[in-house]
Amino acid sequence: MNFEIKAKDIAARIGKFGVSGKVIETPAIMPVYNPNKPLIGIEELKNEFGVEILMTNAYVILKNDALREEVVDKGIHHFLNFDGIIATDSGSYQLMRYGSVLTTNPEIIEFQGRIGSDIGSFLDIPSLPDAYKPRAEEQLEVTLKRAKQAKSINPRFTVNAGIQGAKYIDLREKAAKEMGGDFKLIAIGGIVKLMEDYRFSELVDIIAAVKKNIPANRAVHAFGLGHPMIFSLAAGLGCDLFDSAAYALYARQGRYLTAHGTKKVSELSYLPCSCPVCSNHDVSDLTAEELLARHNLYATFEELNRVKEAIKEGNLWELIQMRARAHPHLLSALERMVKHKGWLAEFDPVTKNSAFFYGGSESLHRSEVVNADNRLKRVSSDNLIQVYPFGAIPAEIADIYPFGSAMVPERFAGQTYEMKIRDLQKIRRIMDYQFGAGAGGLIDDDVKIKRSRKTRRIRWVYKGRDLIASVRAKDHFILPKMPLAEKLHDLFEYPKLRVVVDDEAVQFIKEGKSVFAKFVKEIDPGLRAGDEVLVVDENDSLLRVGTLFLSPREVMDFDRGMAARVR
């Protein structure tokens, strides 16, 4: 299994997830396909919904004599006529629901290997959220033993490693630490009941506990989390895969899925959706389970695509805040999410393509505010202005992200500064904010600063005839050229501002190739994705200047994908 990040926002990532030679894009939804009771057939899943990964239950196949023989003979892909990624469950759901299953951990692991599952599961013991803690501890110990057993039975098998521990954060942390080192795909299990009971705040703490205690390069599957109303929140916390049996289960109950919650079809007067099902049928038609299941799946994919677009555009915070207003318990979950703001700020890019939209009191705790608060301490200025929600900031840096793009209600609108500030002062204070206290002193009095003729914004800084820095139009960040980078390198001690690459990558970096994570030996932990960085070799010789793509923790944990884009 391999995984690499292609775009990111908060702790969410659009990634390339590969297994068995097949690659899909995450976040991804795995529709759960029940061969005994299919509401939507495989051909329709492939051709109409574009499904590239699905989930089915190996235990159900194992216990059906006729089905088992055919699947073993043909293999799961040929049997289902599906050449995408197939993940199989082990029977843990049945174990949770009925209290026992008629198989063993070795048997179900070996069976999944025999039928050719791309992703399998060991027989973990799901604990209900409110299980008596000693009982949850016992069940977790069994789960951890079975995880090790799965590794020994088939070391090459990609395993959906189920993290259990009920609502107890210390147990979740323990499981994450033990399994995070052995498995590349981590599944957060035992959360369906939390979803059903709208206990979203506890769900947030569980996801955060797992994510904080596993390497950043692990793909994370939120087991049983298939309702679209929670996708943005879970993705923002770093979940990459979701599975949905809800589209079919809810259809059998006459329930209509939306990104804002669930409606009973019997209580609807109109269809608030423009999917192919709702566009071509009346409310009365959706009493048919198959039609309702198709709508539910359309609604599921629509919201997932909306989440991915938000990640790409850098406005996932705003989507989460909008979704949180759909239900008080979702709003409570968002309030719980921002309690993890310090951790989230480590992963969130320090600059984005989108504006900073104030969406409620939670905006006071967004990653942009946390990171800005830390960096404002670097800047000394007598020209302070109020910019909500960041407080007093130096007027010299008011144009840079996030201050220059903050959109807030009129009652919060701060003062506009009319004081005459020299361009030289602006560049120096931006340098301090961006790179560290004292960086502004590297800009000499005799530099020439040029503005764009079209926008009249500062764009270039020259020393004599040499261009030493440009100013990026979208966020007003300074992009140092090599002469200025050399001064930064001399001013700040190792490893400040540095991305250190091994000798194997040096020549490629000199030629202008991007820095890949697997070649990074060390990195300044105070950097953030989006920062301008100094790329150096192991002797601290400056090679190039670049823009950091991943967070420092991601850079050190990943062995695939780009770490920094070199100019």
C-alpha positions in Angstrom: 0.0 0.0 0.0 1.2 3.5 -0.7 -0.2 7.0 0.0 0.9 10.5 -0.9 -0.6 13.9 -0.5 -1.6 16.0 -3.6 -3.5 18.9 -1.9 -4.3 19.8 1.7 -6.3 22.0 4.0 -6.6 21.9 7.8 -5.7 18.2 8.5 -7.6 17.1 5.4 -5.7 15.8 2.3 -6.5 14.9 -1.2 -4.2 12.0 -1.8 -3.2 9.2 -4.1 -4.0 5.9 -2.4 -2.6 2.8 -4.1 -3.0 -0.9 -3.3 -2.5 -4.0 -5.5 -1.4 -1.8 -8.4 -4.6 0.2 -8.3 -4.7 3.9 -7.4 -7.6 6.0 -6.3 -8.0 9.6 -5.1 -8.9 10.3 -1.5 -11.0 11.3 0.4 -13.0 8.3 -1.0 -16.2 6.6 -0.2 -16.5 2.8 -0.3 -20.1 1.8 -0.9 -20.9 -1.4 1.0 -22.1 -4.1 -1.4 -24.1 -7.0 0.0 -24.1 -9.8 -2.6 -27.2 -11.3 -0.8 -29.3 -8.1 -0.9 -28.0 -5.7 -3.5 -30.1 -2.6 -4.0 -27.7 -1.1 -6.6 -25.9 -3.5 -8.9 -22.1 -3.6 -9.6 -22.5 -2.3 -13.2 -24.5 0.7 -12.0 -22.0 1.4 -9.2 -19.2 1.4 -11.8 -20.8 3.1 -14.7 -23.3 5.5 -13.2 -21.5 6.4 -9.9 -17.9 5.9 -11.0 -17.1 3.7 -8.0 -13.4 2.7 -7.9 -13.4 1.1 -4.4 -16.1 -0.8 -2.6 -16.5 -2.8 0.5 -18.1 -6.2 1.0 -18.3 -8.6 3.9 -16.0 -11.6 3.8 -17.7 -13.2 6.8 -21.1 -13.2 5.0 -19.5 -14.9 2.0 -17.6 -17.4 4.2 -20.8 -18.5 6.0 -22.8 -18.9 2.8 -21.8 -22.4 1.4 -22.9 -21.9 -2.2 -21.6 -18.3 -2.3 -18.3 -19.3 -0.7 -17.4 -22.0 -3.2 -18.1 -19.7 -6.2 -16.1 -16.8 -4.8 -13.2 -19.0 -3.9 -13.2 -20.5 -7.3 -13.5 -17.3 -9.3 -11.9 -14.8 -6.9 -13.7 -11.8 -5.4 -13.0 -9.5 -8.4 -14.2 -11.9 -11.1 -17.2 -12.9 -9.0 -18.3 -9.3 -8.5 -17.1 -8.3 -12.0 -15.3 -5.3 -10.4 -11.6 -4.6 -11.2 -11.3 -1.7 -8.7 -10.1 -2.0 -5.1 -12.2 -4.3 -3.0 -12.0 -4.1 0.8 -13.5 -6.9 2.9 -14.8 -6.8 6.4 -14.1 -9.7 8.8 -17.4 -10.1 10.6 -16.6 -7.6 13.4 -19.9 -5.8 12.7 -21.8 -9.1 13.2 -19.8 -9.7 16.3 -20.8 -6.3 17.7 -24.4 -6.8 16.8 -25.0 -10.5 17.7 -22.3 -11.1 20.3 -20.5 -13.9 18.4 -19.4 -15.1 15.0 -18.8 -18.6 13.6 -15.2 -18.1 12.6 -11.7 -17.4 14.0 -9.3 -14.6 13.4 -6.8 -16.9 11.4 -9.6 -18.4 9.4 -11.1 -15.1 8.3 -7.7 -13.6 7.5 -6.7 -16.6 5.4 -10.1 -16.6 3.7 -9.7 -13.0 2.6 -6.3 -13.8 1.1 -7.8 -16.8 -0.7 -10.5 -14.8 -2.4 -8.1 -12.0 -3.4 -9.2 -9.1 -1.3 -7.1 -6.0 -1.9 -7.7 -4.8 1.6 -8.7 -7.1 4.4 -9.6 -6.9 8.1 -8.7 -8.9 11.2 -11.4 -9.9 13.6 -11.2 -6.9 16.0 -13.5 -6.7 19.0 -15.7 -3.6 18.7 -16.6 -2.1 22.0 -19.8 0.0 22.4 -19.0 3.6 23.3 -20.3 3.3 26.9 -18.8 -0.1 27.6 -17.5 -0.6 31.2 -13.9 0.4 30.9 -12.3 -2.8 32.3 -14.4 -4.7 29.7 -13.3 -2.3 26.9 -9.6 -2.8 28.1 -10.0 -6.6 27.8 -11.6 -6.3 24.4 -8.8 -4.0 23.2 -6.1 -6.4 24.4 -7.7 -9.2 22.3 -7.9 -6.8 19.4 -4.2 -6.0 19.7 -3.2 -9.7 19.9 -5.3 -10.4 16.8 -3.6 -7.5 15.0 -0.2 -9.0 15.6 -1.6 -12.4 14.5 -2.8 -10.9 11.2 0.6 -9.4 10.6 2.3 -12.8 11.1 -0.2 -14.8 9.0 0.1 -12.6 5.9 2.8 -9.9 6.2 2.1 -8.5 2.7 -1.6 -8.2 3.1 -3.0 -4.7 3.3 -5.0 -4.7 6.6 -7.7 -2.3 7.7 -6.3 -2.1 11.2 -9.2 -1.5 13.5 -8.5 0.9 16.4 -10.9 0.2 19.3 -11.2 1.5 22.9 -14.9 2.7 23.2 -15.1 6.3 24.3 -11.9 6.1 26.4 -9.3 8.4 24.9 -6.4 6.7 26.7 -7.4 3.3 25.2 -7.7 4.8 21.7 -4.2 6.4 22.1 -2.7 3.1 23.3 -4.2 1.3 20.3 -3.1 4.0 17.9 0.5 3.9 19.1 0.7 0.1 18.9 -0.9 -0.3 15.6 0.4 2.9 13.9 3.9 1.4 13.7 2.8 -1.9 12.1 0.0 -1.0 9.7 -0.2 1.6 6.9 -4.0 1.7 6.9 -5.6 2.6 10.2 -9.4 2.1 10.7 -11.2 4.0 13.5 -13.7 1.4 14.6 -16.6 1.3 17.1 -18.0 4.7 16.1 -21.3 3.8 14.4 -23.2 4.0 17.7 -21.8 7.5 18.3 -23.0 8.5 14.8 -26.5 7.0 15.4 -26.8 8.8 18.8 -25.4 12.2 17.4 -22.5 12.1 19.8 -20.3 14.0 17.4 -18.2 15.7 20.0 -16.9 12.4 21.3 -16.3 11.3 17.7 -14.1 14.4 17.2 -12.0 13.5 20.3 -11.6 9.9 19.2 -10.5 10.8 15.7 -8.1 13.4 17.0 -6.7 10.9 19.6 -5.9 8.4 16.8 -4.5 10.9 14.4 -2.2 12.4 17.0 -0.7 9.0 17.8 0.0 7.5 14.4 2.5 8.5 11.7 1.2 11.2 9.4 1.7 9.0 6.3 -1.0 6.5 7.5 -4.2 6.5 5.5 -7.2 6.6 7.9 -10.5 4.9 7.4 -13.5 6.1 9.5 -15.3 2.7 9.8 -19.1 2.9 9.3 -19.0 6.7 8.9 -21.2 7.0 5.8 -23.5 9.9 6.4 -22.7 13.0 4.2 -23.5 15.5 7.0 -20.3 14.4 8.8 -17.8 14.2 5.9 -16.4 17.7 6.0 -15.8 17.5 9.8 -14.1 14.1 9.6 -12.1 15.0 6.6 -10.9 18.2 8.3 -9.6 16.0 11.1 -7.7 13.9 8.7 -9.9 10.9 7.7 -9.2 9.7 4.2 -11.7 6.8 3.6 -15.3 6.3 4.5 -17.6 3.3 3.9 -21.3 3.6 3.4 -23.9 1.0 4.0 -26.2 3.9 5.0 -27.3 4.6 1.4 -29.0 1.1 1.3 -29.9 0.7 5.0 -31.6 4.1 5.1 -33.4 3.4 1.9 -34.9 0.3 3.4 -36.2 2.5 6.3 -37.6 5.1 3.9 -35.0 7.7 4.9 -33.7 10.3 2.5 -30.1 11.5 2.9 -29.0 15.1 2.6 -25.8 16.9 3.5 -27.8 18.6 6.3 -29.4 15.5 7.8 -31.9 12.8 7.2 -35.6 13.2 6.1 -38.4 10.6 6.1 -39.7 10.3 2.5 -43.2 10.0 3.9 -42.9 13.5 5.4 -41.5 15.2 2.3 -43.6 17.5 0.0 -40.8 18.3 -2.4 -37.5 16.8 -3.3 -34.7 19.3 -2.4 -32.2 17.7 -4.8 -31.3 17.8 -8.5 -29.7 14.4 -8.8 -31.0 12.2 -11.7 -33.3 10.4 -9.4 -34.9 13.5 -7.9 -35.0 15.3 -11.2 -37.0 12.6 -12.9 -39.3 11.4 -10.1 -41.9 12.6 -7.7 -41.8 12.2 -3.9 -44.3 9.3 -4.2 -41.9 7.4 -6.5 -39.2 7.3 -3.8 -41.1 4.8 -1.8 -39.3 2.3 -4.0 -36.2 1.2 -2.1 -34.0 1.1 -5.2 -34.7 4.6 -6.3 -34.2 5.9 -2.8 -30.9 4.1 -2.5 -29.7 5.6 -5.7 -30.6 9.1 -4.5 -28.8 8.4 -1.2 -25.7 7.4 -3.0 -25.8 10.4 -5.3 -26.2 12.7 -2.2 -23.2 10.9 -0.6 -20.9 11.4 -3.6 -22.1 15.0 -4.1 -21.0 15.9 -0.6 -17.7 14.1 -0.9 -16.9 16.0 -4.1 -17.9 19.3 -2.3 -15.5 18.4 0.5 -12.7 17.7 -2.0 -13.3 21.0 -3.8 -13.1 22.8 -0.5 -9.8 21.2 0.3 -8.5 22.2 -3.2 -9.7 25.8 -2.8 -8.5 26.1 0.8 -11.9 26.9 2.3 -12.8 23.7 4.2 -13.1 25.6 7.4 -16.0 27.5 5.9 -17.8 24.4 4.7 -17.4 22.7 8.1 -18.9 25.8 9.8 -21.8 25.8 7.4 -22.5 22.2 7.9 -22.3 22.6 11.7 -25.3 24.9 11.6 -27.5 22.1 10.4 -27.7 20.5 13.9 -26.8 21.7 17.5 -24.8 18.5 18.1 -22.7 19.2 14.9 -22.1 22.7 16.2 -20.9 21.2 19.5 -18.6 18.9 17.5 -17.1 22.0 15.8 -16.6 23.6 19.1 -14.8 20.5 20.3 -12.7 20.4 17.1 -11.3 23.9 17.8 -10.1 22.7 21.2 -7.5 20.7 19.1 -6.5 23.9 17.4 -2.8 23.7 18.3 -2.5 20.3 16.6 -4.6 21.3 13.6 -2.4 24.5 13.1 0.6 22.3 12.6 -0.9 20.8 9.4 -2.9 23.7 8.0 -1.1 25.7 5.3 0.0 29.1 6.5 -1.3 30.8 3.3 -4.3 29.9 1.1 -5.9 30.8 -2.2 -9.2 31.7 -0.6 -10.1 34.6 1.6 -10.6 34.2 5.4 -14.3 34.2 5.9 -15.6 34.7 9.5 -18.3 32.1 10.0 -19.0 32.3 13.7 -17.3 32.4 17.1 -15.3 29.3 16.2 -13.4 31.4 13.6 -11.5 32.9 16.6 -9.7 29.6 17.0 -9.0 28.7 13.4 -5.5 27.6 12.4 -4.9 30.9 10.7 -5.5 32.8 13.9 -3.3 30.4 15.9 -0.4 30.6 13.4 -0.8 34.4 13.1 -0.8 34.8 16.8 2.6 33.0 17.1 4.1 35.0 14.2 2.9 38.4 15.3 5.3 38.0 18.3 8.2 38.3 15.9 7.2 41.8 14.7 7.8 45.1 16.5 5.9 48.1 15.4 4.4 51.3 16.7 1.8 51.4 14.0 -0.9 49.1 15.3 -4.4 48.6 13.9 -7.2 46.3 14.9 -8.1 43.5 12.5 -10.8 41.1 13.7 -10.4 38.4 14.7 -6.6 38.7 14.9 -6.5 41.7 17.3 -3.9 44.4 17.1 -1.5 43.9 14.2 1.2 46.1 12.7 -0.2 48.2 9.9 2.9 47.4 7.8 1.7 43.8 7.4 -2.0 44.5 6.9 -1.9 43.4 3.3 -0.6 39.9 3.8 -2.6 36.7 4.3 -4.7 36.2 6.4 -5.1 39.9 7.5 -5.5 41.3 4.1 -8.2 38.8 3.1 -10.3 38.6 6.3 -14.0 39.0 5.5 -16.0 39.7 8.7 -19.5 41.1 9.5 -19.8 44.9 9.5 -19.9 45.1 13.3 -16.4 43.6 13.5 -14.9 45.7 10.7 -11.7 47.3 12.0 -10.1 50.6 11.2 -8.5 51.2 7.9 -5.1 52.7 8.2 -4.5 56.0 6.4 -1.0 56.6 7.9 1.7 57.0 5.4 3.9 53.9 5.7 7.0 53.6 3.5 7.3 50.6 1.3 10.6 49.8 2.9 9.0 49.6 6.3 6.4 47.2 4.9 8.9 44.9 3.4 11.0 44.8 6.6 8.0 44.0 8.8 6.7 41.3 6.4 10.2 39.8 6.5 10.1 39.7 10.3 6.6 38.1 10.3 7.4 35.6 7.7 10.9 34.5 8.6 11.6 35.6 12.1 12.6 38.6 14.2 15.6 40.4 12.6 14.9 39.3 9.1 13.7 42.8 8.1 17.2 44.1 8.9 18.5 42.3 5.9 16.7 44.8 3.6 19.1 47.7 3.0 18.0 51.3 3.0 19.0 51.7 -0.7 16.9 48.9 -2.1 14.5 49.8 -4.9 10.9 48.7 -4.4 8.6 48.5 -7.5 4.8 48.2 -7.6 2.6 46.6 -10.2 1.3 49.2 -12.7 -2.0 47.4 -12.8 -2.8 46.8 -9.1 -0.3 49.3 -7.5 0.7 46.6 -5.0 4.3 46.0 -4.1 5.7 43.3 -6.4 9.5 43.5 -6.7 12.5 44.4 -4.5 15.9 45.2 -6.2 19.4 45.8 -4.8 21.0 47.7 -7.6 20.1 45.8 -10.7 19.7 42.5 -8.9 16.2 41.3 -8.1 16.5 40.0 -4.5 12.8 39.3 -3.8 9.4 39.3 -5.4 6.1 39.7 -3.6 3.4 37.2 -4.4 0.2 38.9 -5.5 -2.3 36.5 -4.0 -1.0 36.8 -0.4 1.7 39.5 -0.3 4.3 36.9 0.9 7.9 37.6 0.1 9.6 35.2 -2.2 13.4 35.6 -1.7 15.8 35.1 -4.5 19.2 33.6 -3.9 21.0 36.8 -2.8 18.4 37.4 0.0 18.2 33.7 0.8 21.9 33.6 1.4 21.5 36.5 3.9 18.7 34.6 5.7 20.9 31.5 5.8 23.7 33.5 7.4 21.3 35.3 9.9 19.4 32.3 11.3 21.2 29.4 12.9 20.7 25.8 11.7 18.0 24.3 11.4 15.9 27.5 11.3 14.1 27.9 8.0 15.9 24.8 6.7 14.8 21.7 4.8 17.9 19.4 4.8 18.3 16.9 2.0 20.6 14.0 1.8 23.5 13.8 -0.6 21.6 11.7 -3.2 19.2 14.6 -3.9 21.7 17.4 -4.0 22.4 17.5 -7.8 18.6 17.2 -8.6 17.9 20.2 -6.3 20.6 22.3 -7.9 19.0 21.6 -11.3 15.7 23.0 -9.9 13.9 19.7 -9.2 11.4 19.6 -6.4 12.3 18.2 -3.0 10.7 14.8 -2.3 9.9 13.8 1.2 12.0 10.6 1.1 15.2 12.6 0.6 14.6 15.0 3.6 16.9 14.3 6.6 15.8 17.2 8.9 13.5 20.2 8.9 12.7 23.2 11.1 9.7 22.1 13.1 8.5 25.7 13.3 7.8 25.8 9.6 4.3 25.4 8.1 3.0 24.3 4.8 3.2 27.3 2.4 6.3 28.8 4.1 9.3 29.9 2.0 12.2 27.6 3.0 16.0 27.3 2.5 16.9 24.0 1.0 20.3 22.9 2.2 22.6 19.8 2.1 23.8 17.9 5.1 26.7 20.4 5.5 24.2 23.3 5.6 25.3 24.6 2.2 22.4 26.5 0.6 21.2 24.8 -2.6 17.9 26.5 -3.5 14.9 28.4 -2.2 11.4 26.8 -2.3 7.9 26.7 -1.0 7.1 24.0 1.6 4.2 21.8 0.5 3.8 19.5 3.5 3.9 20.2 7.2 7.2 19.3 8.9 5.7 16.3 10.6 4.3 15.1 7.2 7.7 15.7 5.6 9.5 13.4 8.1 6.8 10.7 8.1 6.2 10.4 4.4 8.5 8.6 2.0 6.5 9.5 -1.1 5.4 12.7 -2.7 6.7 16.3 -2.9 7.8 18.0 0.3 8.8 21.4 -1.2 8.5 23.0 -4.6 11.8 24.6 -5.6 12.0 27.8 -7.7 
